[in-house]
Every structure is written in C-alpha cells, then in structure tokens.
C-alpha cells in the first residue's frame, strides 16, 4: 500500500509502520486540545450479582465501574440487596425499569408508582443509585411489526413515561445534594447491522432513526443521558437461524453479507456509519446530555461460543471503545458480564460473556474482559484526535492515566498475514511500555500479553519495557497498547 501524503496542520506525532513484507501507515495525533473526555465509568457491563457465587464474583466486580441491572419482578428488599452488593465493589448502578408485562403492540405498561415507592426506600436506606432508564429497546416492543408501532405512537407513549419518571426523581430527591439524584437515561433504542434487527424482522434504519429523533424531540430537555444499543450482527442462532454463523474472520476485515443497511460494508465500519446520525439527533434535541451506549456486543442473540467470547472479538471491542470515545461518547456497557457454564451446558449459541463462572471454581476471564481491565488501567479520560492513513490499522490516543503529559496508543492490526514494525519517529528519545495482545488462534480464549498468558486479572501484566531507538514489532492479527509515559503532551499536562 502506498502511503498517503498528510498535510494536516496539527501534525505532532508521525507513527510509521512497515516491514519487509508489510505496509506503511502514518498516524497523526493532535496533542493540542482533547476532542472528548470520557467518564470515570467508561466501561460497564450488564448483569446482576450471581447469588451463590459471590466470593469469585466479587473479584470480577471491582473491575467494573458501571453495572446495568434489570428490575424484573424485583422486590424492594432484593433490589436494595443488589445495589448494596455492587456498592461494596465501588460500582455505580444503572437500573433498567422493566414493564409490568411482556410488551405487545397494543399494551406497553410501566408501574411507575411502584418505582417511586422503591426509590423512596432506596434513598431511605442510603444505598447509592447512579441512574435509571425506562424500558429496554422500546423500538422493538411488540416483536414483528413493532417498528410501525414505535414510529406512529409508541415513542409518544414512552415519552410520557419518561416525563413521569423525571417528576418522580425530582420529588424523591427534592432535598439533599443534587449529586445524589439518579440520572435519567434513555431511550436505549436498538440498532443492528443485520437483516433481522432485534425486532424479528428486517430493520428499517431510516424509520428506526426517525423514531429515535422523534422521541428525543419529546424528551431531550429532561434527559441527563441519551442512550442507544449497538450490535453489528447476529449469532446465527435461534432467532436468526437463516443467517450463517459468522466466522471469526468477520471481526477483523470481514464484509457483512446479510441483507440490510449493513450489507456490503466492512464489519468494523458499521459503527462508523451509524454513529454520526445518533450524535446529530442527540446534539440537536439534547445538547446538554451525555451520550452512552448502554448495551453492546459483537453479536446479538446470545453471542456465539468461540467467536464473540474469544480473541477475535477483541478487534471489534477495542475498536468500538476507541472510536466511540473519540466521537462524543462517555460510557459503554457491554452485554454481558458473566455466564455460568452450569446455566447453559451446551454453550454453542452462548458467547456474550466477559467472564465465565464455574460453580465453586475461580472465574475465567475472557479476552475482552482482560483488554477492558488493561484499557481502564492505562487509558486516561482525555481523548486526542487521531488519524490513520490505512484502514487495516486503527490507532486511538488518550492521555495516560495518572501520568502528566504521557499518552497511550490503543492499536489494532487487522491484517492477518503481515506483521509490521512500529516506530514513533517524533519521540525516539522516549521510553515506552508495550502491551501487545495476541493469541494462538482467533478462536482462542487465552490472551497472550507480549507472548505470555495473563494468568491473574487482579494484577496487571508486565509490558515490554523499551528504551530509545528500539523498534516495536506489531504481529499480524494483534491489538494492544503502547504507553509513552514521558511524551510531555500539552493537552495531557493535568490528567
């Protein structure tokens, strides 16, 4: 591939990748002003405490700064116990309020009187609750045909529930510090790139976006956070059996084959296509609100074992984290935190989880959990604008966590045959630490950090400490982090 000639006026770092059988890439980083600042709970996960296995689960929970819980038939005492358990891990909780019955196209009901009573007891108990959302993927309520319900009058009904919820929050937390009042988030609409969508039928992207826009036009001023869900494709199981089960190669450079708005686009490009529409509607109708993805994963409908919970899925996961952080998002919640092998012994159509639980044995972290832990340890909150000249290599830059002036590059090399050498030409005198993440194969559940298995997720792995002048080898099909701890970047002086 021939290098493009870069003339960007803000060129500060030129990062070149090459090798005898490889290709050259130039990455430009603007170090003057951050383009975004993510929250301190940037990476979250959906789940409830796995009662009966709390000893092993607690070690996992302390690495999850935000947990999204479902209040399905939850008693007040059970809900308070749930919130208390997460609080002991230092985890903030987003509570999803479920409808009173399975939604249909003619009946979507929320018992917000019960919610008010529960919130009053929660506040009385002194248990922290960070945020609430009303319903889950309301644009899919009613199953097949729901897209028409949502865009005709469904969004108006849901908006009325949100206005009621706003009044409840303002009433229950009428006194005391405003920082204790839970945030109101919504609508959590689902967007997928495959032909079925999440609604049991072909998803009409324009119609779905129109419903999202109309909902925000009715609620934008009362929302603290605008939320949406994103899955690039389906697992090929049960609800979408007519779709072929995807190959792990899809997560790197694959092209979506299913009919739908994603057809013909690269798998990793789907989020780049849809995000600008989401941001436009949010900025128009709710400019003061934050923007979160409150449910996401590489494959919806349970995921696929040895694919969406394996090393290959990390290319989508790391790319999604980097791209959305650089494009106005403040938090992402992954579906799902853990799965117990005893709950689903077959597991062929189960691969959502970040962590697998095995009865009384220690929890087994999947590669995406480990890369999330490493991200949280080294990537700071301030995001720098980064551009790559080759779409096979994606690079994102953040101020280094806890390091004044330092930066961290998150990278992924999606080329499966060509390795590359990475040289930071403008910072050759700087020491750096490399965390190169690989695996024996794309289906592997064992993540290698600089060639060694990461055996204890409660201790950070040792990176490859490099002094000035040494070249970094970026293997084919790899991702990871490069910490330039003495970069002295002005935008990162107070990180």
Buried (B, 14 or more C-beta within 10 A) or exposed (E): EEEEEEEEEEBBBBBBBBBEEBBBBBBBBBBEEBBBBBBEBBBBBBBBBBEEBEEBBBBBBEBBBBBBBBBEEBEBEEBBBBBBBBBEBEBBBBBBBBBEEEBEBEEBEBEBEBBBBBBBBBBEEEBBBBBBBBBBBBBBBBBEEBBBBBBEEBBEBBBEBBEBBBEBBEEBBEEEEEEEBBBBBBBBBBBBBBBBBBBBBBBBBEBBBBBBBBBBBBBBEBBBBBBBBBBBBBBBBEBBEEBEBBBBBBBBBBEBBBEBBBEEBBBBBBBBBBBEBBBEBBBEBBEEBBBBBBBBBBBBBBBBBBBBBBBBBBBBBBBBBBBBBBBBBBBBBBBBBBBBBEEBEEBEBBBBBBBBBEEEEEBBBBBBBBBBBBBBBBBBBBBBBBBBBBBBBBBBBBBBBEBBBBBBBBBBBBBEEBBBBBBBEBBEEBBBBBBBBBBEEBBBBBBBBBEEEBEEBEEBBEBBEBEEEBEBBBBBBBBBBBBBBBBBBEBBEEB
